[in-house]
């Protein structure tokens, strides 16, 4: 992202942050409920 684009889209930065956090939360939920990850944790 260039400097000009970054400055022009600065007002929507909080929205991008909220979207990023939501995507991170969804990814964490998938990892927590993934049977493969659960089986691997039992083997340790």
HELIX and SHEET records of a PDB file:
HELIX    1   1 UNK A    3  UNK A    8  1                                   6    
HELIX    2   2 UNK A   10  UNK A   12  5                                   3    
HELIX    3   3 UNK A   13  UNK A   32  1                                  20    
HELIX    4   4 UNK A   35  UNK A   43  1                                   9    
END                                                                             
